[in-house]
Every structure is written in C-alpha cells, then in structure tokens.
Amino acid sequence: MYNQIRSAMIDVVSLSENTQLLRIYSCCLLLIFGCWWFRSLFVQLDPREPPALNPKIPIVGHVWGLMRHAHGYINSLYRQSGLSIYTLPLLHRKVYVINSPTLVQAAFANRRLSFMPFVVDFVKRMDELSPAAREIYGEIHPQVMQSISTHMTGKQLKRMNSVQLKEFLPYLPENGVVLEIENLWFWLRDILTVGTTSMLFGATDNPWKKHPSLVNAYWNYEAGDPSRRFNLTAVGNRRTNIHHATMHDALVEYFATCYDSSIAAQDSDVAEMIRDAVALQRRSGFDVGDVAASQLAIIHGSIVSTVPTAFWTIAYAFSQPELLAKLRENALAAVTFKDIDDTGMRQAIVLNDQIDVLCPLLVATLHETQRLVSIGLLHRRVLEDTQVSEGIGEAKRTYLLKRGTAIFLASGPSHRSDQIWGEAPDEFRLDRLQDNAVIQAYENGQEKAKSAARSRNKAYFPFGGGKELCPGRNFAASEALSTLLVMVLGFDMSAPDGTPLKLPAFSPPKMTASVARPHKDADLRVNIKRRHSKQVGYLR
Ligand code: HEM
C-alpha cells in the first residue's frame, strides 16, 4: 500500500515536472521564433546593394505609407531623400526603388529586369482561366504583345482611330445647341470607353455599345483593384470581381459567335490585333472563357491610361485661352474643308493619320500633358543577380540587384525634375519639349544644348521602355490627338459662367493607376457648343 502511494506520488511529481519542462520548452521555442521573426523584419543587405531607406515609424512605416499614399509616398520619399536608388524595406520583403532617369534607362535596357514575372503572377490570380490556358498563357504572351504592336501603325492605326472618332462625333452638339455637361471627366470617360472598345471589337457588335451598363461595370471594376493584388478588404474584392464577371460574361457571348473571325479581314470592323491575338489563342487551346478573360486584360490596358490622358489633354488645352488659340490655328493643318450646299456649313475632313506630322503644337500639348499626368510606378523583377550603374569616372556608382527582388521605377522624380525641365516643373509649359532655343542650339551642335535634349529624352517615359515598352502607345497618342483636334477646332467649351474651364486638381494616387485622375470634388461642369469662325465656318 505504502509503495503504491509512493509510486503514485512520484508519477504526479514527474508529471508536473514534465508539464513544467514542456512549458519551458514552448517558451524557448516561441522566443527563438519571435527573435527570428523580429530579425527578419530588418532586411539584411549585401553592401553592394542600394542603401536601405528606413522608415520613420520603425518596421511598419513604409507599408503604411504605401497603403495610404500609393506612388505619392514614393515621390515624397524622393523629395525628402534625393536618393537616385535605394532599398525600401517592407516587413519581410524589400523593393528597390529607382528614381534617377539614367538608372531607369539602364533598367529598361537590362534583360535581367523583367515585367514578365508579374504577368505570370497575374495569370495565377485569373480564376476564370482553364488549366490548359493557364499553362500556355505566359508562353504566348510575347506573341500577343507583338501582335498588338505590329498592328498599331499605318492604315490599320488610321482605321482603328477612325472607328473611335466616328463613335465620338454623335455625342457632340448640333449647330445652335448648347450641351450642358455635369462632369466633363465622366462624360468623356464614358464616350471614349465605347469608342475604344468599338475600335477593338468593331462598332457593329461591341458589347460595350450594345449594353451601356458595361461602361459603368468597367469603371467600377477599375475603381477597385484590377490587378487583384492590393485590395485587402473582402467587400472591395467582391465588388471588383462582380464587375469583372459581368464583363467576362458579355465577352463570352461576343466570342461564342466567333464574330471576330467570321468575316474576312478587309470587310471586318474588328481590329486586326484582336483578330490575330484571338486566332493565336484559339490555336493554342484557349476556350471561349479563356479568350474572354485574356481580352478583358487587353481592354483594361487599352482604356485605363488612354482615357485619362485624352481627358487631361483637353483639360489643359481648354483651361488656357492663349494655348487654345494657338492650337486652333495649328489644327487647321490636318483638316480639309468641303462646303455643304445651301446650309452655310462646312464639312471638316480630319487627316487623322497625319496629325502627328502636321500639328507639332498638338503633339507638344500631348507630350507636356503626359509628362505631368504620368506620375506612377513601373514594375520590374530581378531575374538573375545583376548590376546597374550611373555616373562616370570617379563619380561612377554601381549597384547590385539581387535575384527575385521587385523594383519600382518611379516616373515622378524624372517627369517633375526642375534640373531637367527647367523652372516650375509642375506647371504646363508648351515650350518645354518643344523648346526652340534647345532645338536650334542642338541643330547648331552646341554641346550644352545637346546634353539638355538628351537628358529630357531620358527622363520622359510615359509609355515605359525597353522590351516592355507599351505596345498600344501609337493608338493612345492618335486617340488623344484626334479627340483634341476635333474639340479645339469644332467646339467652344467653357464653365457655365462663360469663363475658361478650371484645371481640376489630381485625385489621391492609386497603386493600380499610373495616370492621374481628376479630383472627385472638382467642379467639371462645362457647356459645349459648335464653333463658328471666319476660318472654319460652322463645322459638321
Ligand atoms: C496614354 C495611354 C497609355 C499609357 C500612358 C500607357 C502606358 C503603359 C506603360 C507605362 C506600360 C508599362 C511599360 C513598362 O513597364 O515599361 C504599358 C504596358 C502595356 N500597355 Fe499601355 N499605355 C497606354 C495605352 C495603351 C493602349 C491603347 C493599349 C492597347 C491597345 C495598351 C496596352 C498595353 C499592354 C498590353 C501593356 C503590357 C505590356 C507587357 O506586358 O509587356 N496600352 N502601357
């Protein structure tokens, strides 16, 4: 009996000792894990990597800054630090941020720095894709991009632009009518969305034209997180996904009829780039849902920056009366007129494929606009350890970029640099890109002017650069230029009290939008009426 009690007591003691030990072990493990986790928050850098820029609020400062101010945060870090390149520690990760135009150009030229990994990641988030399409998407992506680029020139570009213009014109007021618009941004945005989708899918069967609610669906989707990366709230995600699904369904219906390929190329109003890309995808095993999902990504690429760029070009033109007068004169170079019998009106025929050659002031207006409104981030990932350098001789600096790290290429510091663009770089000045003194001196071979022109070239990249240069840049430019030409030549536009349009402030930056949007509180009420002048008469 005594022995039994003794052994039971020993059991209890050893059990409590074991529990004690277990507790101590668990605490040690937790402590080790905590130390490891805490240490991993401080990114370890090779001394050859770009220097770390630590946040003011330890550990979480940068994440918080990016969540609140998106690329505005990166621009403000540049204003504070002046660093041409640095490492941004982001909790357990790091991102290299490149500000200097020389290093941005070096990044564009370096094939080890690529956008492709982001495409691969995006494809993983495209839930609508079949396994077969998911497999081959990345492989055929370069060919799809190539097909977009090659069809963006000459006759095909003119044809696409004509489709877009024809969609735009019916929304403009007839002679003698004053069109009162509540918000110029929404008005133009919605019309250009139909125009752009018609130029892609043909005006006859364009789902966005047949079902105008899709226009809202697109902009609601765009207001969320189209990249499906940053939207952390379930509600936000759900909303973005619902609008995406609505557009996807409409495109499934469109592609199910094979409208894009059922008519011979010369008779079809579907853009050749869509016909080609979709034919390639079908040959590669994409089903109709896959085609619709991938074309939705193209639509997004076509609209998201083109439409705000066209808006801002018009806003800058109509908010500056002196500029507007010059543009009106210059626009005449790309138009021929025909009298319309007995009506006192004249028909203007726009030479829409020659605006870029015949209208240097319109082109300069677009360029200066893009310099000011393209202020976002471009993205690359390091495929293999690589180096980038800037400076020469003693001032040369070389930085090691480590495999797997993401890179932000910031447009703001280049596009808004006073050293490069001269005084008041935040203001619109037509003569910046078109600076006669610089051009003339350049032609006379003056070294200083040559280097000024070179640095402006380097520091201007609204369409990105290198292998990933935007394949749609020619279409975007022709849409903005032709819309601007029609508006300045044919129409007067002013605030309801008759004063010139007030240039709206920018809305707070958003990570997925690299071109600025007008502020939601901006007063964008305008009246538009058909113009009458000695030179152009009444236009039709
Ligand atoms: C003003 C309008 C536009 C702007 C400012 C713009 C800007 C850009 C930029 C900055 C990039 C990334 C380039 C880089 O990372 O180096 C890009 C890529 C792209 N853009 Fe545009 N874009 C515009 C219009 C268009 C249009 C009209 C289309 C299609 C018709 C288009 C299709 C694309 C596509 C598909 C890509 C991805 C390229 C790739 O994955 O390699 N863009 N664009």
Boltz pocket constraint, residues with backbone or C-beta under 6 A from the ligand:
constraints:
  - pocket:
      binder: B
      contacts: [[A, 115], [A, 119], [A, 145], [A, 148], [A, 297], [A, 298], [A, 301], [A, 302], [A, 303], [A, 305], [A, 306], [A, 307], [A, 309], [A, 374], [A, 378], [A, 379], [A, 461], [A, 462], [A, 463], [A, 464], [A, 465], [A, 466], [A, 467], [A, 468], [A, 469], [A, 470], [A, 471], [A, 472], [A, 473], [A, 475], [A, 476], [A, 477], [A, 514], [A, 515]]
      max_distance: 6.0
